[in-house]
Amino acid sequence: MTEQSVEPALAGVRNFRDLGGLPTVDGRRLRHGVLFRSGHLAHATPEDVAFLHGLRLHTVFDFRNSADQALDGPDALLTDTRNVNIPLSDPAEGADFWRMVRAGDLAQLRSALSDGQAANRMTASYRAMVHERTDEHSRVLHAMAEDSVPALLHCAAGKDRAGLSIAITLLALGVHRDAIEADYLASNSPHRRYRVHRAKDAEGGLSAEVMELLAPLLDARPGYLAAAYDAIDERWGDVETYLEKGLKLTPETRERLRDRMLEG
């Protein structure tokens, strides 16, 4: 009998889920208990830590940069678990922008985010992660093929950097594109969404207008994932060439990855 996916109501960790059960194009499924995703672990409660410890994670991959970690804090420590920090964005990139998001007045927000600017920024960031972070994504996949599972992949919200890294992992495993997108979009569920913070004296606070301006930054949108796929096709021609030439995954490495993470 197939074990049920683990999706507890963690008090201090957002957007947590087990990817187990996702179908591959050759009729197999991802094993339960080998690949997890979430937002950061900095605010994990003692009960959350006890639950995570019970998963017997080999490695936690933290894709946050130093600015993220300064804002939210370091991950809660899990005993007998390796924590690997692989920033997927430059620590200085966007620091002023995110300070504006949290503390800017309405004029600043309108100037920076209106008329499609916020969505364009997100699309550009997904394309950049594909083009500029092949070494980092390759490192994660090779580590999981070698020994680093069960694994938890996370960033700050568990939506973009972790979301794309999970999507790339699932592509390498041969998971159906529809299933990859469905999991990606699951980050929009109300109980998983990132809780945006605004300074107490920030003009507009969390008003309807502010939330509408911020929405493209907080949503998981099909167009963002599509932009990543387009970036793959434009640079490498197709996913298989991207995996082989871009991420340096040999057939043997992919087979080890599949043996570790797929049923059957």
N, C-alpha and C positions, 0 to 999 in steps of 0.2 A: 504494500500500500504506500502511496506517495505521501511523504510528510507534508504537513501544511506549512505554508509560508509563515514567517515570523514577522508580525507587524504590531508590536506592543504600543501602548500609549505612553511613550517616554515623556517625562515631565520637562526635561531640560534639553532635549535633542530634537530638532525639527526634521521632518522630511525623511525619517528612517524607514527603510524597507529592505526585505530580502528579495532578490531578483529570481529566486528559484521558481521553476515551472515555465519560464518563457520558452517557446518552441523554436526549434531550428528548422532550416529549410530541408534537412535530410530526415526529419521525423523524430529527432531526439529532443530532450528538454534540459534546461539548465538545472543542475542539482540545487536542492534547498540547502541553505546553510554554508554556501561557499562564497557568495558574492553579495555584499550589502552596500547600500548607499545612504547618505544622510547629510544634514548640515553639520556644523562644527560641534565638537564635544566639550567646549569650554565651560558650558553651563550645565553639564550633566550632574544630576543629583546622585547621592550615594546609591539610591535604588537603581537609577539608570546605569551606573557603573557596575553594579552587581549583575544586572541583566547582560550588559555587553561583555563582561568577563565570562559569563556563562556560555557565550557563543564560541569561546576558545579561538578567538581571532589570532591569526599568525601576524598579520600586518595591518596597520591603519595608514592609509595614504592620505595625507593632508595637503590639499592643493592651494591652501591660502598663502598669501605673501606676508611679509613682516608687518605691513600696514594693517592687514586684517587681524593678525594676531595681537597687535598692539591695541586694537579697538575692542576685540572680544575676549582676548586672553588665550593662553595655551590650552591645548586639549587636556581634559582630565586623563590622568595616567591609568592605564590598564596593565596590571601585572602580567608578566609572561607574554606581552604583546609588543611587537616592534612598531614604533611610530616613525614613519618616513615622510618628511616634508619635501614636497616637490612643487614649488610655486609655479603656477600656470599663468601668471601675469607679473610684470615687473613691479617691485615694491613701490616705486614712485609713480607708476602709471595710474592716473585717475584719482590720486589722493585728494587733490584739490576739488575735483569733481564730486567725489562722495561727501566731502565736507560741505559742499554747496547743497547737496541733496538733503543732508541732515539739518542744516542750519540756515540755508539761503532763504531770502524773502521771495515773495511771489514774482516780482519782476525778474529775479535771477532764474527762477525755475522756468518761467515762461520763455525766457530768452534761450535757455540751454536745452529745453526738453520739448517744446511745442513743435507743431508742424512736421511731425515725423522724425525729429532729430533723435529722440530717445531710442526709437526702434532702429534707426539707422546705426546708432552707436552699438546696439546689441548685435545686429547683423555683422557689423565690421569686426566685433570682438570674436565671434564664432569663427569667422574666416581666418582671423589672425591666429587663433589657437590651432587651427589645422595647419596653416602654412609655417608657423614659427615654433611650434612645440612638438615637432616630431620626435626629437630626442627624449623628451619627457614622457610622451605617451609610449614610446618604444620601451623605455626603462620599466614602466609599470607592467606592461604585458610580458616582458621577459621575466620579471620578478615573479609574477603569478604563475608563469609556465614552469619556473624552477622550483619554488617552494612556498611562495607567499600567499597561500590560501589556507583557511578562509580569510578573505580580505574585506575591509570596509574602505570605501572611497568617499571622501567628503571634501567640501570647500567651506564657504561661509553659510550659504543658504542651501547647499546641496542641489542646486538647480542648473547652473551654467557650466562651471569648470568640472564639477563632478558629473553633471548630466552628460556633457560631451565625452568625457573619459569613459563613462559607462557605455554610451552609445558605440564608441570605438571598440571597446572590449567585446560588446555583443556582436558587432560586425565581424570581428576576428573569430568568434565562436560560431558564426553562421546563423545567428538568430534572425528571424523574419523581420524585415524593415517595419512592417505594421506593428509588430510587438515592441520593437525598439521605440517607435514614436509613441505608442500608448503608454509605455512606462515613463518616457520623458514628460509627457503631458500630465501624468499623475501628480507631478509637483504642484499643479494648480489647485489641488484639492484644498478646501479651507483649512483642514487640520494640519496640512503640510506646509502651507505658504510661509514665506519668510515674513517675520514681523518687522515692518519698517519702523525706524526710530527717527523722530524729529526732535530737535532741541525745544525745550519748554517755551522759549520766547521766540521761536521761529514763526514768522508771519504766515498765517494760513494753517499752521499746525498740520493736522491730518484731515483737512476739509475735503469735500468731494472734488474740488478743482485740483488740489494738490495730489490726491490719490489718482486722478485721471492722468495727470502729467507723469506721475511715477509709474503707472501701470506697465508700460513697456519694459521697465527695468526689473519689475517684480514677476512678470509673467513668464511661463514657459510657452513659447509660441512655435507652431509648426514651421513658420518661416525662418526661425533661427536655425533649427536643425537642418532645414533644406539648404540654407546658406552654407553650412558646414559640408554637406554632401556635394554641393556645387563646387566648393573650393577643392575638394578631393578630386573631382572629375576634371576640373580645369588644370590642375597641376600634374596629376598622375594618369588621367584618362579613365580610370575606374578604381573601384575599391580594392580589387585583388592586387593591382599594381601598387596602390598606396600601401597596403599591408606589407608587400614584399620589398618594394624599393624605398618607400618612405619610412616605414617602421622597422625595416630589416627583419621581418619575421620569416624564417625559413619554413618550409613545409613541416620539418621535424618539430620546430618550436610550436607551431600552431597545433600539431597533433598532441603534443604534451599538454598544451593549454586545454584542449578539448577533452583529453582523457581526465584531467584533474577536475574539470568543471561541469561536464555534461553527464547525464545518465546514460546507461547502456554501453 
